[in-house]
Amino acid sequence: MSRTNFDTLLEAGCHFGHLKRKWNPAMAPYIFMERNGIHIIDLHKTVAKIDEAADALKQIVKSGKKVLFVATKKQAKQVVAEKAQAINMPYVIERWPGGMLTNFPTIRKAVKKMATIDKLTTDGTYANLSKREILQISRQRAKLEKNLGSITDLTRLPSALFVIDVMKENIAVREANRLGIPVFGIVDTNSDPTNVDFVIPANDDATKSVEVILDACCSAMQEGLEERKAEKVDVEAAGESSANKMRKRTSKARLDKQDEEAINAGKMAAFVKEDEEA
């Protein structure tokens, strides 16, 4: 079953590439034709690539791993934030913090700093500070929240990166490549697809185009999360039923032992009685 179709992508304008003179020759396999100096992307290939990417993403989240969404361009920011929040995945929509993946422990320290500041506000330390100090700390907290607030739950490196514009986010792509983290990317005709593991050839400038592709991928990830939850419930149920069986077996064994002891006690009493009568 296909997760999207040709008509939906066409309606969203996913087929519009960049001007011919701005093209990257590596994108040639995904280009259908040129019209009025603009490259048109082959949407049949886009449909196939979306399905491929969605299935891979589903398996990643089903195994309990995180996918980090990256989109710092204005047209995609809001859409990415909404979709990622809906499935509880981390995302970066402000400036990409250089070294976020390759220097992950430092980024984690900055995230922990937010928690430390929050603790100051609740344990009464603020009462002993001057207005100026409070203002400085508040500004620092707001800055950290803006840049790193969306990755507070990311306690370890993500298992995959979903990038909206691989050309704009080339630093993020390079960091992921260096660490062997698979990259899923919406790649336009002016970008280089060679460093992207799962290429989704499409218009990466139109909000509608980005939204349609994210819808397909995020619904697959939602399925993966639900399947994981269902499997967990099944495992717990199986564990409970085996525990119940074990409990029944133990209680039965206990009863059998008690019966045996009672019978033996009865035999013993009878034997003693016989002995006394004799």
C-alpha positions as CSV (number, residue, x, y, z in Angstrom):
1,M,0.0,0.0,0.0
2,S,1.4,3.4,-1.0
3,R,1.6,6.1,1.7
4,T,0.9,8.9,-0.8
5,N,0.1,9.2,-4.5
6,F,1.0,11.1,-7.6
7,D,-2.0,13.4,-7.6
8,T,-1.5,14.5,-4.0
9,L,2.2,15.4,-4.6
10,L,1.3,17.1,-7.9
11,E,-1.3,19.3,-6.1
12,A,1.2,20.2,-3.4
13,G,3.7,21.4,-6.0
14,C,6.3,18.7,-5.1
15,H,7.3,18.5,-8.8
16,F,8.8,22.0,-9.1
17,G,12.6,22.0,-9.1
18,H,15.0,24.9,-9.4
19,L,16.2,26.8,-12.5
20,K,18.1,24.6,-15.0
21,R,21.3,26.6,-14.5
22,K,21.2,25.9,-10.7
23,W,20.9,22.2,-11.0
24,N,23.1,19.5,-9.5
25,P,23.9,16.9,-12.2
26,A,23.8,14.2,-9.5
27,M,20.0,14.8,-9.4
28,A,19.6,13.8,-13.1
29,P,18.0,10.3,-12.3
30,Y,15.1,12.1,-10.5
31,I,14.4,14.8,-13.1
32,F,11.5,14.1,-15.5
33,M,11.9,17.1,-17.9
34,E,12.6,20.8,-18.2
35,R,9.9,23.4,-18.7
36,N,10.4,27.1,-19.1
37,G,13.9,26.8,-17.8
38,I,12.8,25.0,-14.6
39,H,13.4,21.3,-13.9
40,I,10.4,19.1,-13.2
41,I,10.9,16.3,-10.7
42,D,9.6,12.8,-11.6
43,L,6.9,12.3,-9.0
44,H,6.6,8.5,-9.7
45,K,10.1,8.2,-8.2
46,T,9.1,10.5,-5.4
47,V,6.2,8.3,-4.4
48,A,8.4,5.2,-4.4
49,K,11.1,7.0,-2.4
50,I,8.6,8.3,0.2
51,D,7.3,4.7,0.7
52,E,10.9,3.4,1.1
53,A,11.8,6.2,3.6
54,A,8.5,5.8,5.6
55,D,9.0,2.1,6.1
56,A,12.5,2.6,7.3
57,L,11.5,5.3,9.7
58,K,8.6,3.1,11.0
59,Q,11.1,0.3,11.9
60,I,13.5,2.8,13.6
61,V,10.8,4.2,16.0
62,K,9.3,0.7,16.5
63,S,12.6,-0.4,18.0
64,G,12.3,2.5,20.5
65,K,14.9,4.9,18.8
66,K,14.7,8.6,18.1
67,V,14.7,10.5,14.8
68,L,15.9,14.1,14.8
69,F,14.1,16.5,12.5
70,V,16.1,19.4,11.1
71,A,14.6,22.4,9.3
72,T,16.0,25.9,9.9
73,K,14.4,27.4,6.7
74,K,11.5,29.7,7.3
75,Q,9.0,27.9,5.1
76,A,9.4,24.5,6.9
77,K,10.0,25.6,10.5
78,Q,6.4,25.6,11.8
79,V,5.3,22.5,9.9
80,V,8.3,20.4,11.2
81,A,7.8,21.6,14.8
82,E,4.1,20.6,14.7
83,K,4.7,17.2,13.1
84,A,7.6,16.3,15.3
85,Q,5.7,17.3,18.5
86,A,2.7,15.2,17.5
87,I,4.9,12.1,17.5
88,N,7.1,13.2,20.4
89,M,10.3,13.4,18.4
90,P,13.2,15.9,18.8
91,Y,13.7,18.7,16.3
92,V,15.9,21.6,15.4
93,I,14.2,24.6,13.8
94,E,16.5,27.5,14.9
95,R,20.2,27.7,14.1
96,W,21.9,24.2,13.9
97,P,24.3,24.2,16.9
98,G,27.6,23.2,15.4
99,G,28.9,19.9,16.8
100,M,25.5,18.9,18.0
101,L,26.1,15.3,17.0
102,T,29.9,15.2,16.9
103,N,30.2,17.0,20.2
104,F,27.0,15.7,21.8
105,P,28.1,15.7,25.5
106,T,28.7,19.5,25.4
107,I,25.2,20.0,24.0
108,R,23.8,17.8,26.8
109,K,25.6,20.0,29.3
110,A,23.8,23.0,27.9
111,V,20.5,21.2,28.1
112,K,21.2,20.3,31.7
113,K,22.0,23.9,32.5
114,M,18.4,24.7,31.6
115,A,17.3,22.2,34.3
116,T,19.7,23.7,36.8
117,I,18.2,27.2,36.2
118,D,14.7,25.8,36.6
119,K,15.8,24.3,39.9
120,L,17.0,27.8,41.1
121,T,13.5,29.2,40.5
122,T,11.8,26.5,42.6
123,D,14.2,26.2,45.5
124,G,14.2,29.8,46.5
125,T,17.7,30.7,45.4
126,Y,16.2,33.5,43.3
127,A,15.2,35.4,46.4
128,N,18.9,36.0,47.3
129,L,19.8,37.3,43.9
130,S,19.8,40.9,42.6
131,K,17.4,42.0,39.9
132,R,20.3,42.3,37.5
133,E,21.5,38.7,38.1
134,I,17.9,37.4,37.8
135,L,17.5,39.2,34.5
136,Q,20.8,37.7,33.2
137,I,19.9,34.2,34.2
138,S,16.4,34.6,32.7
139,R,17.9,35.8,29.4
140,Q,20.3,32.9,29.3
141,R,17.4,30.5,30.0
142,A,15.3,32.0,27.2
143,K,18.2,31.7,24.7
144,L,18.8,28.0,25.7
145,E,15.1,27.3,25.4
146,K,14.9,28.8,21.9
147,N,17.9,26.8,20.6
148,L,17.8,23.6,22.6
149,G,14.3,23.4,24.1
150,S,13.1,21.0,21.4
151,I,15.8,18.4,22.1
152,T,15.6,18.2,26.0
153,D,14.4,14.6,25.7
154,L,17.3,13.6,23.4
155,T,19.4,11.9,26.0
156,R,21.5,10.0,23.5
157,L,22.5,10.4,19.8
158,P,19.5,10.1,17.4
159,S,19.3,6.9,15.3
160,A,18.4,8.9,12.2
161,L,18.2,12.5,10.8
162,F,15.3,13.8,8.8
163,V,16.5,16.9,6.9
164,I,14.3,19.2,4.9
165,D,16.9,21.0,2.8
166,V,20.2,19.1,2.6
167,M,22.0,22.0,1.0
168,K,21.1,24.5,3.7
169,E,21.7,21.9,6.5
170,N,24.9,20.6,5.0
171,I,26.7,20.8,8.4
172,A,24.1,18.6,10.1
173,V,24.4,16.1,7.1
174,R,28.2,16.0,7.4
175,E,28.1,15.4,11.1
176,A,25.6,12.5,10.7
177,N,27.8,11.0,7.9
178,R,30.8,11.2,10.1
179,L,29.0,9.3,12.9
180,G,27.4,6.8,10.5
181,I,23.8,8.1,11.4
182,P,21.5,7.5,8.4
183,V,20.1,10.6,6.8
184,F,16.6,11.0,5.3
185,G,16.3,14.1,3.2
186,I,14.0,16.0,1.0
187,V,16.4,16.8,-1.9
188,D,15.7,19.5,-4.5
189,T,17.3,19.7,-8.0
190,N,20.0,22.1,-6.8
191,S,21.2,19.7,-4.0
192,D,23.7,16.9,-3.9
193,P,22.0,13.6,-3.0
194,T,25.2,11.6,-2.6
195,N,25.5,12.0,1.2
196,V,21.8,11.2,1.8
197,D,20.9,7.6,2.6
198,F,17.2,8.0,1.9
199,V,16.7,10.5,-0.9
200,I,13.2,12.0,-1.3
201,P,13.4,14.0,-4.5
202,A,10.9,17.0,-4.2
203,N,10.4,20.7,-3.9
204,D,12.0,21.7,-0.5
205,D,10.9,25.4,-0.7
206,A,7.1,25.1,-0.7
207,T,5.5,24.6,2.7
208,K,2.7,22.5,1.2
209,S,5.2,20.2,-0.5
210,V,7.1,19.7,2.8
211,E,3.9,19.1,4.7
212,V,2.6,16.4,2.4
213,I,5.9,14.4,2.6
214,L,6.0,14.8,6.4
215,D,2.4,13.7,6.7
216,A,3.3,10.4,5.0
217,C,6.5,9.8,6.9
218,C,5.1,10.8,10.3
219,S,1.9,8.7,10.0
220,A,4.2,5.7,9.3
221,M,6.2,6.6,12.4
222,Q,3.0,6.9,14.5
223,E,2.1,3.3,13.3
224,G,5.5,2.2,14.5
225,L,5.0,3.7,17.9
226,E,1.6,2.2,18.3
227,E,2.8,-1.3,17.2
228,R,5.6,-1.0,19.8
229,K,3.1,-0.1,22.5
230,A,0.9,-3.0,21.5
231,E,3.8,-5.4,21.5
232,K,4.8,-4.2,25.0
233,V,1.3,-4.8,26.3
234,D,1.3,-8.3,24.8
235,V,4.7,-9.1,26.4
236,E,3.4,-7.8,29.7
237,A,0.2,-9.9,29.4
238,A,2.3,-12.9,28.5
239,G,4.5,-12.3,31.5
240,E,1.5,-11.9,33.8
241,S,-0.2,-15.1,32.5
242,S,3.1,-17.1,32.9
243,A,3.4,-15.6,36.4
244,N,-0.2,-16.6,37.2
245,K,0.5,-20.2,35.8
246,M,3.6,-20.4,38.0
247,R,1.6,-19.1,41.0
248,K,-1.1,-21.7,40.4
249,R,1.5,-24.4,39.9
250,T,3.3,-23.4,43.2
251,S,0.0,-23.3,45.1
252,K,-1.0,-26.7,43.7
253,A,2.4,-28.1,44.7
254,R,2.0,-26.6,48.1
255,L,-1.5,-28.1,48.5
256,D,-0.3,-31.5,47.3
257,K,2.5,-31.3,49.8
258,Q,0.1,-30.4,52.6
259,D,-2.2,-33.3,51.6
260,E,0.7,-35.7,51.6
261,E,1.8,-34.4,55.0
262,A,-1.8,-34.8,56.4
263,I,-2.0,-38.4,55.0
264,N,1.4,-39.3,56.4
265,A,0.4,-37.7,59.8
266,G,-2.8,-39.8,59.7
267,K,-0.9,-42.9,58.9
268,M,1.5,-42.2,61.7
269,A,-1.3,-41.6,64.2
270,A,-2.9,-44.9,63.2
271,F,0.4,-46.7,63.5
272,V,1.0,-45.2,67.0
273,K,-2.5,-46.2,68.0
274,E,-2.1,-49.8,66.8
275,D,1.2,-49.9,68.6
276,E,-0.3,-48.7,71.8
277,E,-3.2,-51.2,71.6
278,A,-0.8,-54.0,71.0
